[in-house]
Amino acid sequence: MNRVDAVLRDPVFPRLKTAVIETTGLAYYADKDQALAERVSRRLAERSVTGLAGYLAILNSEGPAGPEYQALINELTVGETFFFRYAEQFEALCAVAIPECLRRNRDSRILRIWSAGCSIGPEAYTLEILLKRHFAEQLRDWQVTIIGTDINATFIDAARRGVYGNWAVRGLAPAVLEECFDRRGDQLAVKPKFREWTTFSVFNLVEGALPNYPRGLGALDVVLCRNVMIYFDEATRGRLLEGLHAALAPNGWLVVGHAETGPQVNALFTPVPVPGATLYRKPLPGCAPAPALPTPAAAPEPPAAEPAPRPAARAAKPPAARRATPADPLPAPVPAPPPPRSPEPRPTDLMSEGDRAAALEACLALAERNRLDPAVHFRLGLLEEELGVGDPVVAFKKALYLDSGFALADYHLALAYWRRGKLGPAQRHFRNARAAVAERDGTDLVAEGGGLTVAELRSMIDLWFSGEEA
């Protein structure tokens, strides 16, 4: 009997599994005994421990902050990330959220940002690079703090070093590499200029109370918590979202991953659609969620709800020498120009707080008119999952019936099944999603992925399988 089988058959294994999931929040190991046993067996071999009873005693005696728990967490978590990942979200921060923070905090001249689940650090350093390259003059003499936290102490040590291989900086323009990094052999180090505002520390999002002012995790202007909550169960996600809401300043901004939207987020935050992404904003105390901000003027596509008046329809300015008298007839009202035809609605385009019902109605009508368009049914499924209404499983299945190679539809159908406790169908559709992109180049963009690449989707899918399956 090999080591993994011995771990699986050990009567203490269920207790160990429960303790690990409760401590880390990594609920995706709930149905992955093989994967968990593989990682635990590596730690048993490293510690020369033969049985799980002794190993569990070590974990319990040291606690989550102890060296062995941290070593096990290193086995359980994945640190692959890169600079400016999901660039459209950073563009949205640059176009909308950061300028609003600068206006709101112009008296205090304080800006506080948290990268929650920062892994080995690129996200946090990306924020400092973005701020210093685009807002250097506005932030002169400001107190700027960027905090990166992760449960994995080894990742935090790597983040503090700030030295990366070429994979972590892939896609960056040569000018950005030259400006922001120093070459050290075959690696690149973040230049000191772009490390002045950023600090890192170990923090457990599941067990750590929020806000946590001694750790600097309170009165925050922006929080990025991306691709973290998809690995938590529903209850843990709800508690974390409430904590993030409490840690944000009024009108503060939350950025989550593409697969982490849903009714829990919308119950606490106002969705703010911008080109290519959706940000979430904390409403002011005692107020209903604020309406979404209009798309900034610099964006390439202004919102259809606010069309500019046609030049020919402007009313002529009355001559200065003549005053209107009561006998003068009222000028005829200038008819409003007809609104331009909208493109097919997407959930991120329609989901302002006041338009949820309209968004759903529009997507349902669009799906009825375009019954043979898999993308339309996929978008409807996303919206139904986000609102917690309808049956997104049916919508995702329709998309796959029309396009059996629709990888992201398989992936979201798998997530929908997993969130409903249907683990068998979830695993099947994760496998289907992986097979759909198996032969594709890793740099290709995934259909309907909002900039997601094939390589990133593969990494996301592989987290749901044991080492043998992957």
TATA-V803241 format. One record per backbone hydrogen bond with DSSP energy under -0.5 kcal/mol. CO is the residue of the C=O (numbers start at 0). NH is the residue of the N-H. E is the energy in kcal/mol with one decimal. If there is no record, write none. Layout:
BEGIN
co=CO nh=NH e=E
co=CO nh=NH e=E
END
This chain:
BEGIN
co=1 nh=5 e=-2.1
co=2 nh=6 e=-2.2
co=3 nh=7 e=-2.4
co=4 nh=8 e=-2.1
co=5 nh=9 e=-0.9
co=6 nh=9 e=-0.6
co=9 nh=12 e=-1.9
co=11 nh=15 e=-2.4
co=12 nh=16 e=-2.9
co=13 nh=17 e=-2.3
co=14 nh=18 e=-2.3
co=15 nh=19 e=-2.5
co=16 nh=20 e=-2.4
co=17 nh=21 e=-2.5
co=18 nh=22 e=-1.8
co=19 nh=23 e=-2.7
co=20 nh=24 e=-2.7
co=24 nh=26 e=-2.3
co=25 nh=28 e=-1.6
co=26 nh=29 e=-2.2
co=28 nh=31 e=-1.2
co=31 nh=35 e=-2.5
co=32 nh=36 e=-2.9
co=33 nh=37 e=-2.2
co=34 nh=38 e=-1.8
co=35 nh=39 e=-2.5
co=36 nh=40 e=-2.7
co=37 nh=41 e=-1.3
co=38 nh=42 e=-1.3
co=39 nh=43 e=-2.3
co=40 nh=44 e=-2.1
co=41 nh=45 e=-2.0
co=42 nh=46 e=-2.4
co=43 nh=47 e=-0.9
co=43 nh=48 e=-2.1
co=50 nh=54 e=-1.4
co=51 nh=55 e=-3.2
co=52 nh=56 e=-1.8
co=53 nh=57 e=-1.7
co=54 nh=58 e=-2.3
co=55 nh=59 e=-2.7
co=56 nh=60 e=-2.2
co=57 nh=61 e=-2.1
co=58 nh=62 e=-2.7
co=62 nh=65 e=-2.1
co=65 nh=69 e=-2.1
co=66 nh=70 e=-2.0
co=67 nh=71 e=-2.4
co=68 nh=72 e=-2.6
co=69 nh=73 e=-2.1
co=70 nh=74 e=-1.2
co=71 nh=75 e=-1.6
co=72 nh=76 e=-1.8
co=81 nh=84 e=-1.0
co=85 nh=88 e=-1.7
co=85 nh=89 e=-1.0
co=86 nh=90 e=-2.4
co=87 nh=91 e=-1.8
co=88 nh=92 e=-2.1
co=89 nh=93 e=-2.4
co=90 nh=94 e=-2.2
co=91 nh=95 e=-2.5
co=91 nh=96 e=-1.1
co=92 nh=97 e=-2.9
co=95 nh=99 e=-1.7
co=96 nh=100 e=-2.3
co=97 nh=101 e=-2.4
co=98 nh=102 e=-2.0
co=99 nh=103 e=-2.6
co=100 nh=104 e=-2.4
co=102 nh=105 e=-1.0
co=104 nh=108 e=-3.1
co=108 nh=142 e=-2.6
co=110 nh=144 e=-2.5
co=111 nh=220 e=-2.5
co=111 nh=221 e=-1.5
co=112 nh=146 e=-2.6
co=113 nh=115 e=-0.8
co=113 nh=223 e=-2.9
co=114 nh=117 e=-0.6
co=114 nh=148 e=-2.2
co=117 nh=120 e=-1.9
co=120 nh=124 e=-2.3
co=121 nh=125 e=-2.6
co=122 nh=126 e=-1.7
co=123 nh=127 e=-1.5
co=124 nh=128 e=-2.6
co=125 nh=129 e=-2.8
co=126 nh=130 e=-2.5
co=127 nh=131 e=-2.5
co=128 nh=132 e=-2.0
co=129 nh=133 e=-1.9
co=130 nh=134 e=-2.4
co=134 nh=138 e=-2.0
co=136 nh=139 e=-1.3
co=138 nh=141 e=-2.2
co=141 nh=143 e=-0.8
co=142 nh=110 e=-2.4
co=144 nh=112 e=-2.7
co=145 nh=147 e=-0.5
co=145 nh=198 e=-2.4
co=146 nh=114 e=-3.3
co=147 nh=200 e=-2.1
co=148 nh=116 e=-1.4
co=148 nh=117 e=-3.1
co=149 nh=202 e=-1.5
co=150 nh=152 e=-0.8
co=151 nh=155 e=-1.8
co=152 nh=156 e=-2.2
co=153 nh=157 e=-2.0
co=154 nh=158 e=-2.5
co=155 nh=159 e=-2.4
co=156 nh=160 e=-1.5
co=157 nh=161 e=-1.9
co=157 nh=162 e=-0.6
co=161 nh=189 e=-2.6
co=163 nh=187 e=-3.3
co=164 nh=167 e=-0.9
co=164 nh=168 e=-0.6
co=165 nh=168 e=-0.8
co=166 nh=169 e=-1.0
co=167 nh=82 e=-2.9
co=168 nh=171 e=-1.8
co=172 nh=175 e=-0.6
co=172 nh=176 e=-2.2
co=173 nh=177 e=-2.5
co=174 nh=178 e=-2.0
co=175 nh=179 e=-2.5
co=176 nh=180 e=-1.8
co=179 nh=190 e=-2.6
co=181 nh=188 e=-2.9
co=183 nh=186 e=-1.8
co=186 nh=183 e=-3.5
co=187 nh=163 e=-3.2
co=188 nh=181 e=-2.8
co=190 nh=193 e=-1.9
co=191 nh=194 e=-1.9
co=196 nh=145 e=-2.5
co=198 nh=147 e=-2.8
co=200 nh=149 e=-1.1
co=202 nh=204 e=-0.7
co=203 nh=207 e=-3.0
co=211 nh=214 e=-0.9
co=211 nh=216 e=-2.6
co=212 nh=215 e=-1.6
co=215 nh=217 e=-1.0
co=216 nh=210 e=-0.6
co=216 nh=211 e=-2.3
co=219 nh=248 e=-3.4
co=220 nh=252 e=-2.7
co=221 nh=113 e=-2.2
co=222 nh=224 e=-0.6
co=222 nh=254 e=-2.4
co=223 nh=115 e=-2.6
co=224 nh=256 e=-0.6
co=227 nh=230 e=-1.5
co=228 nh=231 e=-1.7
co=230 nh=26 e=-1.2
co=230 nh=27 e=-1.1
co=232 nh=236 e=-2.6
co=233 nh=237 e=-2.3
co=234 nh=238 e=-2.2
co=235 nh=239 e=-2.5
co=236 nh=240 e=-2.7
co=237 nh=241 e=-2.0
co=238 nh=242 e=-2.0
co=239 nh=243 e=-2.9
co=240 nh=244 e=-2.5
co=241 nh=245 e=-2.1
co=242 nh=246 e=-1.9
co=243 nh=247 e=-1.2
co=246 nh=219 e=-2.5
co=248 nh=251 e=-2.7
co=251 nh=281 e=-2.8
co=252 nh=222 e=-2.4
co=253 nh=279 e=-2.2
co=254 nh=224 e=-2.9
co=256 nh=259 e=-1.7
co=261 nh=264 e=-0.5
co=261 nh=265 e=-2.1
co=262 nh=266 e=-1.8
co=263 nh=267 e=-0.6
co=264 nh=267 e=-1.1
co=264 nh=268 e=-2.4
co=267 nh=282 e=-0.6
co=268 nh=270 e=-0.6
co=269 nh=280 e=-2.3
co=270 nh=272 e=-0.5
co=271 nh=278 e=-2.2
co=273 nh=276 e=-2.1
co=276 nh=273 e=-2.6
co=278 nh=271 e=-3.5
co=279 nh=253 e=-3.6
co=280 nh=269 e=-2.9
co=281 nh=250 e=-1.6
co=283 nh=286 e=-1.8
co=295 nh=298 e=-1.7
co=299 nh=301 e=-0.5
co=302 nh=305 e=-1.4
co=303 nh=306 e=-0.6
co=309 nh=312 e=-1.6
co=310 nh=313 e=-1.3
co=318 nh=321 e=-1.0
co=324 nh=327 e=-1.5
co=332 nh=334 e=-0.6
co=345 nh=348 e=-1.0
co=345 nh=349 e=-1.7
co=346 nh=350 e=-1.8
co=349 nh=351 e=-2.2
co=351 nh=354 e=-1.8
co=352 nh=355 e=-0.7
co=354 nh=358 e=-3.0
co=355 nh=359 e=-2.5
co=356 nh=360 e=-2.6
co=357 nh=361 e=-2.7
co=358 nh=362 e=-2.4
co=359 nh=363 e=-2.6
co=360 nh=364 e=-2.5
co=361 nh=365 e=-2.4
co=362 nh=366 e=-2.5
co=363 nh=367 e=-1.9
co=364 nh=368 e=-2.0
co=365 nh=369 e=-2.0
co=367 nh=370 e=-0.5
co=369 nh=372 e=-1.8
co=371 nh=373 e=-0.7
co=372 nh=376 e=-1.4
co=373 nh=377 e=-2.2
co=374 nh=378 e=-2.4
co=375 nh=379 e=-2.0
co=376 nh=380 e=-2.2
co=377 nh=381 e=-2.2
co=378 nh=382 e=-2.2
co=379 nh=383 e=-2.8
co=380 nh=384 e=-2.4
co=381 nh=385 e=-2.3
co=382 nh=386 e=-2.5
co=383 nh=387 e=-1.6
co=383 nh=388 e=-1.6
co=384 nh=262 e=-0.7
co=390 nh=393 e=-0.8
co=390 nh=394 e=-1.4
co=391 nh=395 e=-2.7
co=392 nh=396 e=-2.2
co=393 nh=397 e=-2.3
co=394 nh=398 e=-2.0
co=395 nh=399 e=-2.0
co=396 nh=400 e=-2.3
co=397 nh=401 e=-1.9
co=398 nh=402 e=-1.6
co=402 nh=405 e=-1.8
co=404 nh=406 e=-1.5
co=405 nh=409 e=-1.8
co=406 nh=410 e=-2.3
co=407 nh=411 e=-2.5
co=408 nh=412 e=-2.1
co=409 nh=413 e=-2.3
co=410 nh=414 e=-2.2
co=411 nh=415 e=-2.4
co=412 nh=416 e=-2.4
co=413 nh=417 e=-2.7
co=414 nh=418 e=-2.6
co=415 nh=419 e=-0.9
co=416 nh=419 e=-0.6
co=416 nh=421 e=-2.6
co=417 nh=420 e=-1.8
co=420 nh=422 e=-1.2
co=421 nh=425 e=-1.6
co=422 nh=426 e=-2.5
co=423 nh=427 e=-2.1
co=424 nh=428 e=-2.2
co=425 nh=429 e=-2.1
co=426 nh=430 e=-2.2
co=427 nh=431 e=-2.1
co=428 nh=432 e=-2.4
co=429 nh=433 e=-2.2
co=430 nh=434 e=-2.6
co=431 nh=435 e=-2.0
co=432 nh=436 e=-0.9
co=433 nh=436 e=-0.7
co=434 nh=437 e=-0.8
co=436 nh=439 e=-1.2
co=440 nh=443 e=-1.6
co=441 nh=454 e=-2.4
co=443 nh=453 e=-2.5
co=445 nh=448 e=-2.1
co=448 nh=451 e=-0.8
co=451 nh=445 e=-3.0
co=452 nh=456 e=-2.3
co=453 nh=457 e=-2.5
co=454 nh=458 e=-2.1
co=455 nh=459 e=-2.3
co=456 nh=460 e=-2.6
co=457 nh=461 e=-2.8
co=458 nh=462 e=-1.0
co=460 nh=463 e=-2.1
co=461 nh=464 e=-1.6
co=465 nh=469 e=-2.4
END
